[in-house]
Amino acid sequence: MKFTNNNLPDLGRRKAIRLVGMGAAVGMGALASGSSSLATPNMGNVSLADQVGSFFQDHYKRMSPEEIQEAIERLERKYKSKYQVEVKVGDPKPLPDVLFGYALNISKCQGYRECVKGCTAENNQSKDPNLEYIRVLEMDRGQMNLETADPYYPSTEEVPKPGKFYLPIQCHHCENPPCVKACPVKATWKEPDGIVVIDYNWCIGCRMCANACPYWARKFNWTEPNLPVDTVNTQTGYLSNRPREKGVMEKCTFCAQRSREGRMPACQEACPTGARVFGNLLDPDSEIRYVLENKNVFRLKEELNTEPKFWYYSD
């Protein structure tokens, strides 16, 4: 699958507005500070040059490798100032001949929510308010009504409960993702390995993608994310788990910072029951291909033709 810039909209008007706004901001900031650095609530003590560079930063898919590296270096300086720790921002690319998919064994899931804990720790998600990519639904055995399922069952109670089963839901990385079609500025797209990503610096926070997603996978930062220093995962990816800002969307990326380096997603690693299977759909010898070819699998809301790359099955 090839991507070109031809499917990106002409954002000349948007960029012009940014130029005007930034010119005014820089002028006022210089007058007010009389120095080469500014302190802002979101960026800490970051140089004016870095703030200007971030403001004028282009869409990820339009930047050259050199521009991406400059953006990464700005982010690392920003995170060092904000969190007082060295945060490494990588940019792992899709692997050749790889199409990622996930399968989940419902009969093994016990509702422990260890996958949720592993995900939030790995992906630098806000701790207060809590922002979680994975929702574990508690449901009555014999029924499959997602709308009446309970995603808020008390963690303090013993699970699994009699007469209940558990259904984790996260981003399904659809082959035909409606969230991508809904984004007016093309800040989200599907990569060649099937992972749907977000350019956090390009997202305008309109939440149209969340409205379009049938799996409740998109999360919006209504406030500045609360990420205590002792919880920061310092090994991050540009399009995945680097710390985000107020006013942008985020979601599961199949832990691209891990999976693109041959590791398993944090949720699978954290699962104590072995309910999760992740791998390359193009590899005929992979465990996920075995599951798809030998188990009675199903996908949620298949009638919507989103072609999710997330399957469920039971033993």
Secondary structure, DSSP 8 states (H G I E B T S, - for coil): ----GGGS---HHHHHHHHHHHHHHHHHHHHHH-SSEEEETTTEEEEHHHHHHHHT---GGGS-HHHHHHHHHHHHHHHHHHHSS--EEE-----TT--EEEEEETTT--S--HHHHHHHHHTT--BTTB--S-EEEEEETT---TTT-BTT--TTS-SS-TTEEEEEE-----SS-HHHHH-TT--EEE-TTS-EEE-TTT-----HHHHH-TT---EE-SS-----GGG---EEETTTTS---TT-EE---S-HHHHTTT---HHHHH-SS--EEEEETT-TTSHHHHHHHHS--B-TTGGG----SEEEE--
